[in-house]
């Protein structure tokens, strides 16, 4: 199982449980299925997770961005890699992340 598939599964589980997460929690939860990754590698994995979504699905990576405030700069890179735009202002980005999380929580396809 690839790291992206493992992370996608863990994020879908978090969405069903209506919880956010952090990269450290994902590492703990997934163990050997998720090798130690640096920042750019994490961005790459989360980009692969969200690239696999249908066009109108919310970004699962928003669950990591909401659960780990230090992840916001990396979340901006995930969004950019997907060809989407994120606000430059940190407060506005936080609002977008919170809205995305609510969308993930209410997305019936994740149940």
C-alpha positions in Angstrom: 0.0 0.0 0.0 1.4 3.4 -0.9 1.8 6.1 1.7 -0.9 8.2 -0.2 -3.4 5.4 -0.1 -2.7 4.8 3.6 -3.1 8.5 4.4 -6.2 8.8 2.3 -7.8 5.9 4.3 -6.8 7.5 7.6 -8.2 10.9 6.5 -11.5 9.3 5.3 -11.8 7.6 8.7 -11.1 10.9 10.5 -13.8 12.5 8.3 -16.3 9.9 9.2 -15.5 10.4 12.9 -15.7 14.2 12.3 -12.2 14.8 13.7 -9.2 16.7 12.5 -5.7 15.2 12.7 -2.0 16.1 12.5 0.9 14.6 10.7 2.3 13.2 14.0 -1.0 11.5 14.7 -1.1 10.0 11.1 2.5 8.6 11.7 1.4 7.1 15.0 -1.8 5.7 13.5 -0.3 4.3 10.3 3.0 3.0 11.6 5.2 1.4 9.0 2.6 2.2 6.2 3.7 5.8 6.5 7.5 6.3 6.5 9.1 9.4 8.0 8.7 12.2 5.5 10.1 15.7 5.4 7.9 18.7 4.6 8.1 18.6 0.8 7.4 14.8 0.8 4.3 15.4 3.0 3.1 18.0 0.5 3.6 15.4 -2.3 1.7 12.7 -0.4 -1.2 15.0 0.4 -1.3 16.3 -3.1 -1.6 12.7 -4.3 -4.4 12.1 -1.8 -6.4 15.1 -3.0 -5.6 14.6 -6.6 -7.5 11.3 -6.5 -10.7 13.1 -5.3 -13.6 13.9 -7.6 -13.6 17.5 -8.8 -16.2 18.7 -6.4 -15.0 16.8 -3.3 -13.5 18.9 -0.5 -9.8 18.5 0.2 -9.1 15.8 2.8 -5.8 17.5 3.5 -7.8 20.3 5.2 -8.2 17.9 8.1 -4.4 18.0 8.7 -4.3 21.8 8.2 -7.0 22.3 10.8 -5.5 19.8 13.2 -2.0 21.1 13.0 -1.7 25.0 12.7 2.0 24.6 11.8 1.0 22.8 8.7 -0.7 25.9 7.0 2.3 26.8 4.9 2.5 23.2 3.5 -1.3 23.2 3.0 -0.8 26.3 0.7 1.6 24.2 -1.3 -0.8 21.3 -1.6 -3.5 23.7 -2.8 -1.2 25.3 -5.3 0.0 21.9 -6.6 -3.7 21.0 -7.3 -4.0 24.2 -9.4 -6.2 25.9 -6.8 -5.8 29.2 -5.0 -5.4 29.8 -1.3 -5.6 33.2 0.4 -2.3 34.9 1.2 -3.6 36.2 4.5 -3.3 33.7 7.4 -6.6 34.6 9.0 -8.4 34.2 5.6 -6.6 30.9 5.1 -7.8 29.7 8.5 -11.4 30.6 7.5 -11.0 28.6 4.2 -9.6 25.6 6.1 -12.4 25.6 8.6 -15.0 25.8 5.8 -13.3 23.0 3.9 -13.3 20.9 7.1 -17.0 21.4 7.5 -17.5 20.4 3.9 -15.4 17.2 4.5 -17.5 16.4 7.6 -20.8 16.7 5.7 -19.7 15.0 2.5 -21.9 11.9 2.3 -19.4 10.1 0.0 -17.0 9.6 2.8 -19.4 7.5 4.9 
